[in-house]
Amino acid sequence: MTPEDVRRIALELPGAIEKSHFGKPDFRVRDRVFATLPEDGNAVIKLTRDQQEMMCGAEAALFQPVEGGWGKQGWTRVMLSAADAKTLRSALVTAWRNTAPATLRKAFDLAGG
């Protein structure tokens, strides 16, 4: 997968917009960041600590905690070269759900998202 795939999938999610975070593209819902595209060609997503531990433990070649304090808050690197479309979409939807307000999450669930 590529950064353009991240962009396409992220922007398909309800209320998602692209902005910039420290000069890097990011994806937000209601002005809260759920994913970023750092310069290394991978993606970074916002997970809970439990989600991060599960995903990194199950697929260490695909998911890695961001180093330092951000990683301890659940921010997780997605190695795009190892990702397939289904896994990337699932990871982005999870990050979006962690960030989106309840009203958007409910509407997305009702729409079959």
MODELLER restraints for C-alpha pairs under 7 A, 6 or more apart:
rsr = mdl.restraints
at = mdl.atoms
rsr.add(forms.Gaussian(group=physical.xy_distance, feature=features.Distance(at['CA:1:A'], at['CA:80:A']), mean=5.07, stdev=0.5))
rsr.add(forms.Gaussian(group=physical.xy_distance, feature=features.Distance(at['CA:1:A'], at['CA:81:A']), mean=5.76, stdev=0.5))
rsr.add(forms.Gaussian(group=physical.xy_distance, feature=features.Distance(at['CA:1:A'], at['CA:83:A']), mean=5.90, stdev=0.5))
rsr.add(forms.Gaussian(group=physical.xy_distance, feature=features.Distance(at['CA:1:A'], at['CA:84:A']), mean=6.26, stdev=0.5))
rsr.add(forms.Gaussian(group=physical.xy_distance, feature=features.Distance(at['CA:1:A'], at['CA:85:A']), mean=6.90, stdev=0.5))
rsr.add(forms.Gaussian(group=physical.xy_distance, feature=features.Distance(at['CA:2:A'], at['CA:80:A']), mean=6.01, stdev=0.5))
rsr.add(forms.Gaussian(group=physical.xy_distance, feature=features.Distance(at['CA:3:A'], at['CA:37:A']), mean=6.83, stdev=0.5))
rsr.add(forms.Gaussian(group=physical.xy_distance, feature=features.Distance(at['CA:3:A'], at['CA:41:A']), mean=6.41, stdev=0.5))
rsr.add(forms.Gaussian(group=physical.xy_distance, feature=features.Distance(at['CA:3:A'], at['CA:42:A']), mean=6.79, stdev=0.5))
rsr.add(forms.Gaussian(group=physical.xy_distance, feature=features.Distance(at['CA:9:A'], at['CA:89:A']), mean=6.42, stdev=0.5))
rsr.add(forms.Gaussian(group=physical.xy_distance, feature=features.Distance(at['CA:10:A'], at['CA:16:A']), mean=6.71, stdev=0.5))
rsr.add(forms.Gaussian(group=physical.xy_distance, feature=features.Distance(at['CA:10:A'], at['CA:27:A']), mean=6.75, stdev=0.5))
rsr.add(forms.Gaussian(group=physical.xy_distance, feature=features.Distance(at['CA:10:A'], at['CA:92:A']), mean=6.50, stdev=0.5))
rsr.add(forms.Gaussian(group=physical.xy_distance, feature=features.Distance(at['CA:11:A'], at['CA:17:A']), mean=6.15, stdev=0.5))
rsr.add(forms.Gaussian(group=physical.xy_distance, feature=features.Distance(at['CA:14:A'], at['CA:104:A']), mean=6.98, stdev=0.5))
rsr.add(forms.Gaussian(group=physical.xy_distance, feature=features.Distance(at['CA:15:A'], at['CA:29:A']), mean=5.44, stdev=0.5))
rsr.add(forms.Gaussian(group=physical.xy_distance, feature=features.Distance(at['CA:15:A'], at['CA:30:A']), mean=6.92, stdev=0.5))
rsr.add(forms.Gaussian(group=physical.xy_distance, feature=features.Distance(at['CA:16:A'], at['CA:27:A']), mean=6.39, stdev=0.5))
rsr.add(forms.Gaussian(group=physical.xy_distance, feature=features.Distance(at['CA:16:A'], at['CA:28:A']), mean=5.39, stdev=0.5))
rsr.add(forms.Gaussian(group=physical.xy_distance, feature=features.Distance(at['CA:16:A'], at['CA:29:A']), mean=4.73, stdev=0.5))
rsr.add(forms.Gaussian(group=physical.xy_distance, feature=features.Distance(at['CA:17:A'], at['CA:27:A']), mean=5.62, stdev=0.5))
rsr.add(forms.Gaussian(group=physical.xy_distance, feature=features.Distance(at['CA:17:A'], at['CA:28:A']), mean=5.41, stdev=0.5))
rsr.add(forms.Gaussian(group=physical.xy_distance, feature=features.Distance(at['CA:17:A'], at['CA:29:A']), mean=6.53, stdev=0.5))
rsr.add(forms.Gaussian(group=physical.xy_distance, feature=features.Distance(at['CA:18:A'], at['CA:25:A']), mean=6.70, stdev=0.5))
rsr.add(forms.Gaussian(group=physical.xy_distance, feature=features.Distance(at['CA:18:A'], at['CA:26:A']), mean=5.64, stdev=0.5))
rsr.add(forms.Gaussian(group=physical.xy_distance, feature=features.Distance(at['CA:18:A'], at['CA:27:A']), mean=4.62, stdev=0.5))
rsr.add(forms.Gaussian(group=physical.xy_distance, feature=features.Distance(at['CA:18:A'], at['CA:28:A']), mean=6.36, stdev=0.5))
rsr.add(forms.Gaussian(group=physical.xy_distance, feature=features.Distance(at['CA:19:A'], at['CA:25:A']), mean=5.90, stdev=0.5))
rsr.add(forms.Gaussian(group=physical.xy_distance, feature=features.Distance(at['CA:19:A'], at['CA:26:A']), mean=5.37, stdev=0.5))
rsr.add(forms.Gaussian(group=physical.xy_distance, feature=features.Distance(at['CA:19:A'], at['CA:27:A']), mean=6.28, stdev=0.5))
rsr.add(forms.Gaussian(group=physical.xy_distance, feature=features.Distance(at['CA:20:A'], at['CA:26:A']), mean=5.29, stdev=0.5))
rsr.add(forms.Gaussian(group=physical.xy_distance, feature=features.Distance(at['CA:24:A'], at['CA:37:A']), mean=6.21, stdev=0.5))
rsr.add(forms.Gaussian(group=physical.xy_distance, feature=features.Distance(at['CA:24:A'], at['CA:38:A']), mean=5.89, stdev=0.5))
rsr.add(forms.Gaussian(group=physical.xy_distance, feature=features.Distance(at['CA:25:A'], at['CA:36:A']), mean=5.84, stdev=0.5))
rsr.add(forms.Gaussian(group=physical.xy_distance, feature=features.Distance(at['CA:25:A'], at['CA:37:A']), mean=5.43, stdev=0.5))
rsr.add(forms.Gaussian(group=physical.xy_distance, feature=features.Distance(at['CA:26:A'], at['CA:33:A']), mean=6.61, stdev=0.5))
rsr.add(forms.Gaussian(group=physical.xy_distance, feature=features.Distance(at['CA:26:A'], at['CA:35:A']), mean=5.70, stdev=0.5))
rsr.add(forms.Gaussian(group=physical.xy_distance, feature=features.Distance(at['CA:26:A'], at['CA:36:A']), mean=4.09, stdev=0.5))
rsr.add(forms.Gaussian(group=physical.xy_distance, feature=features.Distance(at['CA:26:A'], at['CA:37:A']), mean=6.15, stdev=0.5))
rsr.add(forms.Gaussian(group=physical.xy_distance, feature=features.Distance(at['CA:27:A'], at['CA:33:A']), mean=5.68, stdev=0.5))
rsr.add(forms.Gaussian(group=physical.xy_distance, feature=features.Distance(at['CA:27:A'], at['CA:34:A']), mean=5.96, stdev=0.5))
rsr.add(forms.Gaussian(group=physical.xy_distance, feature=features.Distance(at['CA:27:A'], at['CA:35:A']), mean=5.23, stdev=0.5))
rsr.add(forms.Gaussian(group=physical.xy_distance, feature=features.Distance(at['CA:27:A'], at['CA:36:A']), mean=6.15, stdev=0.5))
rsr.add(forms.Gaussian(group=physical.xy_distance, feature=features.Distance(at['CA:28:A'], at['CA:34:A']), mean=5.65, stdev=0.5))
rsr.add(forms.Gaussian(group=physical.xy_distance, feature=features.Distance(at['CA:29:A'], at['CA:99:A']), mean=6.91, stdev=0.5))
rsr.add(forms.Gaussian(group=physical.xy_distance, feature=features.Distance(at['CA:29:A'], at['CA:100:A']), mean=5.79, stdev=0.5))
rsr.add(forms.Gaussian(group=physical.xy_distance, feature=features.Distance(at['CA:32:A'], at['CA:99:A']), mean=6.50, stdev=0.5))
rsr.add(forms.Gaussian(group=physical.xy_distance, feature=features.Distance(at['CA:34:A'], at['CA:45:A']), mean=5.78, stdev=0.5))
rsr.add(forms.Gaussian(group=physical.xy_distance, feature=features.Distance(at['CA:34:A'], at['CA:46:A']), mean=5.20, stdev=0.5))
rsr.add(forms.Gaussian(group=physical.xy_distance, feature=features.Distance(at['CA:34:A'], at['CA:95:A']), mean=5.40, stdev=0.5))
rsr.add(forms.Gaussian(group=physical.xy_distance, feature=features.Distance(at['CA:34:A'], at['CA:96:A']), mean=5.54, stdev=0.5))
rsr.add(forms.Gaussian(group=physical.xy_distance, feature=features.Distance(at['CA:34:A'], at['CA:99:A']), mean=6.02, stdev=0.5))
rsr.add(forms.Gaussian(group=physical.xy_distance, feature=features.Distance(at['CA:35:A'], at['CA:43:A']), mean=6.97, stdev=0.5))
rsr.add(forms.Gaussian(group=physical.xy_distance, feature=features.Distance(at['CA:35:A'], at['CA:44:A']), mean=5.44, stdev=0.5))
rsr.add(forms.Gaussian(group=physical.xy_distance, feature=features.Distance(at['CA:35:A'], at['CA:45:A']), mean=4.31, stdev=0.5))
rsr.add(forms.Gaussian(group=physical.xy_distance, feature=features.Distance(at['CA:35:A'], at['CA:46:A']), mean=6.26, stdev=0.5))
rsr.add(forms.Gaussian(group=physical.xy_distance, feature=features.Distance(at['CA:36:A'], at['CA:43:A']), mean=5.83, stdev=0.5))
rsr.add(forms.Gaussian(group=physical.xy_distance, feature=features.Distance(at['CA:36:A'], at['CA:44:A']), mean=5.15, stdev=0.5))
rsr.add(forms.Gaussian(group=physical.xy_distance, feature=features.Distance(at['CA:36:A'], at['CA:45:A']), mean=6.59, stdev=0.5))
rsr.add(forms.Gaussian(group=physical.xy_distance, feature=features.Distance(at['CA:37:A'], at['CA:43:A']), mean=4.83, stdev=0.5))
rsr.add(forms.Gaussian(group=physical.xy_distance, feature=features.Distance(at['CA:37:A'], at['CA:44:A']), mean=6.37, stdev=0.5))
rsr.add(forms.Gaussian(group=physical.xy_distance, feature=features.Distance(at['CA:42:A'], at['CA:77:A']), mean=6.89, stdev=0.5))
rsr.add(forms.Gaussian(group=physical.xy_distance, feature=features.Distance(at['CA:42:A'], at['CA:78:A']), mean=5.89, stdev=0.5))
rsr.add(forms.Gaussian(group=physical.xy_distance, feature=features.Distance(at['CA:42:A'], at['CA:79:A']), mean=5.27, stdev=0.5))
rsr.add(forms.Gaussian(group=physical.xy_distance, feature=features.Distance(at['CA:42:A'], at['CA:80:A']), mean=5.22, stdev=0.5))
rsr.add(forms.Gaussian(group=physical.xy_distance, feature=features.Distance(at['CA:43:A'], at['CA:77:A']), mean=5.72, stdev=0.5))
rsr.add(forms.Gaussian(group=physical.xy_distance, feature=features.Distance(at['CA:43:A'], at['CA:78:A']), mean=5.10, stdev=0.5))
rsr.add(forms.Gaussian(group=physical.xy_distance, feature=features.Distance(at['CA:43:A'], at['CA:79:A']), mean=6.89, stdev=0.5))
rsr.add(forms.Gaussian(group=physical.xy_distance, feature=features.Distance(at['CA:43:A'], at['CA:80:A']), mean=6.89, stdev=0.5))
rsr.add(forms.Gaussian(group=physical.xy_distance, feature=features.Distance(at['CA:44:A'], at['CA:75:A']), mean=6.47, stdev=0.5))
rsr.add(forms.Gaussian(group=physical.xy_distance, feature=features.Distance(at['CA:44:A'], at['CA:76:A']), mean=5.35, stdev=0.5))
rsr.add(forms.Gaussian(group=physical.xy_distance, feature=features.Distance(at['CA:44:A'], at['CA:77:A']), mean=4.37, stdev=0.5))
rsr.add(forms.Gaussian(group=physical.xy_distance, feature=features.Distance(at['CA:44:A'], at['CA:78:A']), mean=5.87, stdev=0.5))
rsr.add(forms.Gaussian(group=physical.xy_distance, feature=features.Distance(at['CA:45:A'], at['CA:75:A']), mean=5.62, stdev=0.5))
rsr.add(forms.Gaussian(group=physical.xy_distance, feature=features.Distance(at['CA:45:A'], at['CA:76:A']), mean=5.33, stdev=0.5))
rsr.add(forms.Gaussian(group=physical.xy_distance, feature=features.Distance(at['CA:45:A'], at['CA:77:A']), mean=6.51, stdev=0.5))
rsr.add(forms.Gaussian(group=physical.xy_distance, feature=features.Distance(at['CA:45:A'], at['CA:92:A']), mean=6.88, stdev=0.5))
rsr.add(forms.Gaussian(group=physical.xy_distance, feature=features.Distance(at['CA:45:A'], at['CA:95:A']), mean=5.82, stdev=0.5))
rsr.add(forms.Gaussian(group=physical.xy_distance, feature=features.Distance(at['CA:46:A'], at['CA:74:A']), mean=5.85, stdev=0.5))
rsr.add(forms.Gaussian(group=physical.xy_distance, feature=features.Distance(at['CA:46:A'], at['CA:75:A']), mean=4.69, stdev=0.5))
rsr.add(forms.Gaussian(group=physical.xy_distance, feature=features.Distance(at['CA:46:A'], at['CA:76:A']), mean=6.43, stdev=0.5))
rsr.add(forms.Gaussian(group=physical.xy_distance, feature=features.Distance(at['CA:46:A'], at['CA:95:A']), mean=4.99, stdev=0.5))
rsr.add(forms.Gaussian(group=physical.xy_distance, feature=features.Distance(at['CA:47:A'], at['CA:74:A']), mean=4.79, stdev=0.5))
rsr.add(forms.Gaussian(group=physical.xy_distance, feature=features.Distance(at['CA:47:A'], at['CA:75:A']), mean=5.93, stdev=0.5))
rsr.add(forms.Gaussian(group=physical.xy_distance, feature=features.Distance(at['CA:47:A'], at['CA:76:A']), mean=6.79, stdev=0.5))
rsr.add(forms.Gaussian(group=physical.xy_distance, feature=features.Distance(at['CA:47:A'], at['CA:95:A']), mean=5.57, stdev=0.5))
rsr.add(forms.Gaussian(group=physical.xy_distance, feature=features.Distance(at['CA:47:A'], at['CA:98:A']), mean=6.73, stdev=0.5))
rsr.add(forms.Gaussian(group=physical.xy_distance, feature=features.Distance(at['CA:48:A'], at['CA:74:A']), mean=5.02, stdev=0.5))
rsr.add(forms.Gaussian(group=physical.xy_distance, feature=features.Distance(at['CA:49:A'], at['CA:73:A']), mean=6.66, stdev=0.5))
rsr.add(forms.Gaussian(group=physical.xy_distance, feature=features.Distance(at['CA:49:A'], at['CA:74:A']), mean=4.86, stdev=0.5))
rsr.add(forms.Gaussian(group=physical.xy_distance, feature=features.Distance(at['CA:52:A'], at['CA:74:A']), mean=5.98, stdev=0.5))
rsr.add(forms.Gaussian(group=physical.xy_distance, feature=features.Distance(at['CA:52:A'], at['CA:76:A']), mean=6.70, stdev=0.5))
rsr.add(forms.Gaussian(group=physical.xy_distance, feature=features.Distance(at['CA:55:A'], at['CA:63:A']), mean=6.35, stdev=0.5))
rsr.add(forms.Gaussian(group=physical.xy_distance, feature=features.Distance(at['CA:56:A'], at['CA:63:A']), mean=4.86, stdev=0.5))
rsr.add(forms.Gaussian(group=physical.xy_distance, feature=features.Distance(at['CA:56:A'], at['CA:64:A']), mean=5.62, stdev=0.5))
rsr.add(forms.Gaussian(group=physical.xy_distance, feature=features.Distance(at['CA:62:A'], at['CA:78:A']), mean=5.73, stdev=0.5))
rsr.add(forms.Gaussian(group=physical.xy_distance, feature=features.Distance(at['CA:62:A'], at['CA:79:A']), mean=4.96, stdev=0.5))
rsr.add(forms.Gaussian(group=physical.xy_distance, feature=features.Distance(at['CA:62:A'], at['CA:82:A']), mean=5.66, stdev=0.5))
rsr.add(forms.Gaussian(group=physical.xy_distance, feature=features.Distance(at['CA:62:A'], at['CA:83:A']), mean=6.43, stdev=0.5))
rsr.add(forms.Gaussian(group=physical.xy_distance, feature=features.Distance(at['CA:63:A'], at['CA:76:A']), mean=6.53, stdev=0.5))
rsr.add(forms.Gaussian(group=physical.xy_distance, feature=features.Distance(at['CA:63:A'], at['CA:77:A']), mean=5.66, stdev=0.5))
rsr.add(forms.Gaussian(group=physical.xy_distance, feature=features.Distance(at['CA:63:A'], at['CA:78:A']), mean=4.91, stdev=0.5))
rsr.add(forms.Gaussian(group=physical.xy_distance, feature=features.Distance(at['CA:63:A'], at['CA:79:A']), mean=6.32, stdev=0.5))
rsr.add(forms.Gaussian(group=physical.xy_distance, feature=features.Distance(at['CA:64:A'], at['CA:76:A']), mean=5.64, stdev=0.5))
rsr.add(forms.Gaussian(group=physical.xy_distance, feature=features.Distance(at['CA:64:A'], at['CA:77:A']), mean=5.11, stdev=0.5))
rsr.add(forms.Gaussian(group=physical.xy_distance, feature=features.Distance(at['CA:64:A'], at['CA:78:A']), mean=6.75, stdev=0.5))
rsr.add(forms.Gaussian(group=physical.xy_distance, feature=features.Distance(at['CA:65:A'], at['CA:71:A']), mean=4.93, stdev=0.5))
rsr.add(forms.Gaussian(group=physical.xy_distance, feature=features.Distance(at['CA:65:A'], at['CA:75:A']), mean=6.29, stdev=0.5))
rsr.add(forms.Gaussian(group=physical.xy_distance, feature=features.Distance(at['CA:65:A'], at['CA:76:A']), mean=4.37, stdev=0.5))
rsr.add(forms.Gaussian(group=physical.xy_distance, feature=features.Distance(at['CA:65:A'], at['CA:77:A']), mean=5.89, stdev=0.5))
rsr.add(forms.Gaussian(group=physical.xy_distance, feature=features.Distance(at['CA:66:A'], at['CA:75:A']), mean=5.80, stdev=0.5))
rsr.add(forms.Gaussian(group=physical.xy_distance, feature=features.Distance(at['CA:66:A'], at['CA:76:A']), mean=5.20, stdev=0.5))
rsr.add(forms.Gaussian(group=physical.xy_distance, feature=features.Distance(at['CA:66:A'], at['CA:77:A']), mean=5.80, stdev=0.5))
rsr.add(forms.Gaussian(group=physical.xy_distance, feature=features.Distance(at['CA:97:A'], at['CA:105:A']), mean=6.24, stdev=0.5))
